[in-house]
Amino acid sequence: MGFYFVDPKTYEKYKDEILELSHAVQVNFQEHLPAEKRHPGFSDKQIAEKLGLEVHIVREIRCVAERDKYPLDEFEEAIRFKEKACREYSVKGMSAVMEKYVKASKK
């Protein structure tokens, strides 16, 4: 893979929109919103197609923007959350996150 550098003007122009469309910001079923307000995070390829950019440009902007937006402790907390969810899944076949959703949907 080559080395890329996104022009600062391009970064500023697209960073917020790319973050909003990416998996960094998700508004989905776990937030119990009406269907019209939910949206999944999109892949870098899907975002690139939507914005008319190259995939490697979107990926670079997203990676830099994520680090600009979120402090390191949020990344560390996300890792702990994912590890816990995986451990729960291996024991119960379901993580606590989904377990809460399933219980709430049965009410």
N, C-alpha and C positions, 0 to 999 in steps of 0.2 A: 504494500500500500504506500502511496506517495505521501509527501508532506504538503499540507494545504494551509493557506492563510487567507481568512476572509477579510476583505476590506472593511475597516471600521464603520463606514457609512452603510454598507450592506448589513452588517451585524446590527446596528442600531435600528435600521428600517424593519428588519424581520424578527428580531429576538423575541419580542412579546407575543407576536402571532404564532411563531413556531412553538414556544413554550405552551401556549394555550391549546394548541392542537396536539401536542405530544402527550406521552404517558406521564409527564411531570405534573400535569393538571388533569385530573379525571373527575368527571361528574357522572356517576353511574348509579346502578341499582342499590348499592350499599348506602347511598344517601337518601333512599326512599323518596325520590323525586318523581313527578309525573314523567311519562315517557318523552314528551316533547322537550323537556328540559335536560334530559340525560344525553351524554355523549361520551363515547369511548376515547381513549388516547389513540392517535394514529401513528403508524410507523413512519420512519424518516422518508421512506419511498413514497408513501401516500401523501405526506406533507409536501414533498418536493413536487409531485404531480399537481397538487392543488395550487401551489404557489408559483409554478413554472420555474423552479430552481433545480439544480443538480443535487442528487442525493448526498454527495459528500459535503456540499455547502450547508445543507440543512443539518446534517449530523454535526458538523463543526460548530455551527451557531447554537444548536441545542445543547451540546456538551458544555460550551463556554457559558451560555446563559444559565444553565442549571447551577453551575458553580458560582456564578455571580448572584443568583437569587437565593440559594439555600446555603446556610452555614454548614460546616463540616459535621457538627453534631446531629443535624437532621439526616445526613447520609448514614451516619453510624446508627441512629435510631431505626432507620428503615431496614438496615441489615439485621439488627436484632429482631425487629418485627417479622421479617421474612423467615429468619431461622426458627423463630417460635412457631410460626404458622406451619412450616414444613415439618417440624417435630410433632406438632399436634395432628397433622394429617397422617403422618406415619403411624401414629398410635390409634387414632379414632377414625381415620378415613375422611376427616373433615377438619378444617381449621376452625378456631374459635370465631373468627370473623364470619365465616359462612354459617356456622352453627347459630349465631345470633340472628342472622338474616332468615334462616329457615324457620326458626322458632317464631320470629315476628310475623312471617308470612302465613303461619298457620293460625294466628289469632283472628 
